[in-house]
Amino acid sequence: MHVPELPRILASMVIARTAGAMTSIAIVLFTLSQYHSPALAGLVTFASIMPGVLASPIAGALLDRHGRTRLVTLDYLVGAGSLILIGLLASDNSLPAWLLVLISTASSLTGPLSNTGLRSLFPIMVPEHLWERVNAVDSNGYVASTLIGPPLAAGLVQLAGGPTTLVVIGVMFAAAALVVAS
């Protein structure tokens, strides 16, 4: 934690990973409650994952050439904007199913930027003798977000509703962008 900038990167990583883990559950629960269609929930889930997988090689090239921190921030902002847009449109009953799929697809395209981008900063920031430790912190960050995010999302959907939960998760992504960019 004495490495300059590392606490900020780790804080951003924890916020964003928790938000990401929440999104995977919240988007399914939201779609099921709003549209009452398991098929649409499956399609939205697919749309929120597969385009990003296909864009991964391009994301890797971009990260190598155009500044990791800036592209990670971009992904967080795209995630924030997408979730807040979905939540606000749904609250206003102005979100047709095709638009939900389209927004999910578009937001997926930048996902690899933060998934890979932050992890690729560690060997640059941290001295080689601390790589094992920072990798352990990184791995534990995944475990913690996987344990905390889904139940938190499910509880929020139950208490506040799907649209509000998506807005809250969007705000979390915005906070992660602010932390990583500062």
C-alpha positions as CSV (number, residue, x, y, z in Angstrom):
1,M,0.0,0.0,0.0
2,H,3.0,2.3,0.1
3,V,3.3,2.2,-3.7
4,P,2.1,5.6,-5.0
5,E,-1.3,5.4,-6.7
6,L,-1.9,1.8,-5.8
7,P,-4.5,2.4,-3.1
8,R,-6.5,4.6,-5.5
9,I,-6.4,1.9,-8.2
10,L,-7.4,-0.8,-5.7
11,A,-10.3,1.2,-4.4
12,S,-11.6,1.8,-7.9
13,M,-11.2,-1.9,-8.7
14,V,-13.2,-3.0,-5.6
15,I,-16.0,-0.5,-6.3
16,A,-16.2,-1.4,-10.0
17,R,-15.9,-5.2,-9.5
18,T,-18.6,-5.1,-6.9
19,A,-20.8,-3.1,-9.3
20,G,-20.1,-5.6,-12.0
21,A,-21.0,-8.5,-9.9
22,M,-24.2,-6.7,-8.9
23,T,-25.0,-6.0,-12.5
24,S,-25.0,-9.6,-13.6
25,I,-27.7,-10.4,-11.1
26,A,-29.6,-7.1,-11.2
27,I,-30.0,-7.1,-15.0
28,V,-31.6,-10.5,-14.9
29,L,-33.9,-9.7,-12.0
30,F,-34.8,-6.4,-13.6
31,T,-35.6,-7.9,-17.0
32,L,-37.7,-10.7,-15.4
33,S,-39.7,-8.2,-13.2
34,Q,-40.2,-5.6,-16.0
35,Y,-40.9,-7.8,-19.0
36,H,-41.9,-11.2,-17.4
37,S,-39.8,-13.0,-20.1
38,P,-37.1,-15.5,-19.2
39,A,-36.1,-15.6,-22.9
40,L,-35.6,-11.8,-22.9
41,A,-33.6,-12.1,-19.7
42,G,-31.3,-14.7,-21.4
43,L,-31.0,-12.5,-24.5
44,V,-30.1,-9.4,-22.4
45,T,-27.5,-11.5,-20.4
46,F,-26.0,-12.7,-23.7
47,A,-26.0,-9.2,-25.1
48,S,-24.2,-7.9,-22.0
49,I,-21.4,-10.4,-22.3
50,M,-20.8,-11.7,-25.8
51,P,-20.0,-8.5,-27.7
52,G,-17.3,-7.7,-25.1
53,V,-15.8,-11.2,-25.5
54,L,-15.6,-10.6,-29.3
55,A,-14.1,-7.1,-28.8
56,S,-11.4,-8.3,-26.4
57,P,-8.6,-8.5,-28.9
58,I,-9.3,-5.0,-30.0
59,A,-9.5,-3.8,-26.4
60,G,-6.1,-5.3,-25.7
61,A,-4.5,-3.5,-28.6
62,L,-6.1,-0.2,-27.5
63,L,-4.9,-0.7,-24.0
64,D,-1.3,-1.1,-25.2
65,R,-1.4,2.0,-27.4
66,H,-3.7,4.6,-25.8
67,G,-3.4,4.8,-22.0
68,R,-4.8,2.2,-19.7
69,T,-6.2,4.5,-17.0
70,R,-8.1,6.7,-19.6
71,L,-9.7,3.6,-21.2
72,V,-10.6,2.1,-17.9
73,T,-12.3,5.3,-17.0
74,L,-14.1,5.3,-20.3
75,D,-15.5,1.8,-19.6
76,Y,-16.6,2.8,-16.2
77,L,-18.4,5.8,-17.6
78,V,-20.0,3.8,-20.3
79,G,-21.2,1.3,-17.7
80,A,-22.5,4.1,-15.5
81,G,-24.3,5.8,-18.3
82,S,-25.9,2.6,-19.6
83,L,-27.2,1.5,-16.3
84,I,-28.5,4.9,-15.3
85,L,-30.1,5.3,-18.8
86,I,-31.8,1.9,-18.4
87,G,-33.0,2.6,-14.9
88,L,-34.4,6.1,-15.8
89,L,-36.1,4.9,-19.0
90,A,-37.6,2.0,-17.1
91,S,-38.9,4.2,-14.4
92,D,-40.6,6.3,-17.0
93,N,-42.0,3.2,-18.7
94,S,-40.1,4.2,-21.9
95,L,-37.8,1.2,-22.3
96,P,-38.9,-1.2,-25.1
97,A,-37.2,-4.6,-25.0
98,W,-35.2,-3.9,-28.2
99,L,-33.7,-0.8,-26.6
100,L,-32.7,-2.7,-23.5
101,V,-30.9,-5.3,-25.7
102,L,-29.3,-2.5,-27.7
103,I,-28.0,-0.6,-24.6
104,S,-26.8,-3.9,-23.1
105,T,-24.9,-4.8,-26.3
106,A,-23.3,-1.3,-26.6
107,S,-22.2,-1.2,-23.0
108,S,-20.6,-4.7,-23.3
109,L,-18.2,-3.6,-26.0
110,T,-16.0,-1.6,-23.5
111,G,-16.1,-4.2,-20.7
112,P,-12.7,-5.7,-21.6
113,L,-11.0,-2.3,-21.2
114,S,-11.5,-2.3,-17.4
115,N,-11.4,-6.0,-16.9
116,T,-7.9,-6.2,-18.4
117,G,-6.8,-2.6,-18.1
118,L,-6.6,-2.4,-14.3
119,R,-4.8,-5.7,-14.0
120,S,-2.2,-4.7,-16.5
121,L,-1.3,-1.7,-14.4
122,F,0.0,-3.8,-11.5
123,P,3.3,-4.9,-13.1
124,I,3.9,-1.3,-14.2
125,M,3.2,0.3,-10.9
126,V,4.5,-2.3,-8.4
127,P,8.1,-3.4,-8.0
128,E,8.7,-7.0,-9.2
129,H,9.3,-8.3,-5.6
130,L,5.8,-7.3,-4.7
131,W,4.0,-8.9,-7.7
132,E,2.9,-11.9,-5.8
133,R,1.3,-9.8,-3.1
134,V,-0.5,-7.5,-5.5
135,N,-1.7,-10.5,-7.5
136,A,-3.1,-12.0,-4.2
137,V,-4.9,-8.7,-3.5
138,D,-6.2,-8.7,-7.1
139,S,-7.5,-12.3,-6.7
140,N,-9.1,-11.6,-3.4
141,G,-10.8,-8.6,-4.9
142,Y,-12.6,-10.9,-7.3
143,V,-13.6,-13.2,-4.5
144,A,-14.9,-10.4,-2.3
145,S,-16.9,-8.8,-5.1
146,T,-18.4,-12.1,-6.1
147,L,-19.5,-12.8,-2.5
148,I,-20.8,-9.3,-1.8
149,G,-22.2,-8.1,-5.2
150,P,-24.9,-10.6,-6.1
151,P,-26.7,-10.7,-2.7
152,L,-26.5,-6.9,-2.4
153,A,-28.0,-6.6,-5.9
154,A,-30.8,-9.1,-5.1
155,G,-31.6,-7.3,-1.8
156,L,-31.7,-3.9,-3.5
157,V,-34.0,-5.2,-6.3
158,Q,-36.3,-6.6,-3.6
159,L,-36.3,-3.4,-1.5
160,A,-36.0,-0.6,-4.1
161,G,-37.0,-2.2,-7.4
162,G,-35.0,-3.0,-10.5
163,P,-34.8,0.5,-12.1
164,T,-33.5,2.1,-8.8
165,T,-31.0,-0.7,-8.3
166,L,-29.6,-0.2,-11.8
167,V,-29.2,3.5,-11.2
168,V,-27.4,2.8,-7.9
169,I,-25.1,0.4,-9.7
170,G,-24.5,3.1,-12.3
171,V,-23.6,5.6,-9.6
172,M,-21.1,3.0,-8.3
173,F,-19.4,2.8,-11.7
174,A,-19.3,6.6,-11.9
175,A,-17.7,6.6,-8.4
176,A,-15.1,4.1,-9.6
177,A,-14.4,6.3,-12.7
178,L,-13.9,9.3,-10.4
179,V,-11.5,7.4,-8.1
180,V,-9.4,5.9,-10.9
181,A,-9.2,9.2,-12.8
182,S,-8.3,11.4,-9.8
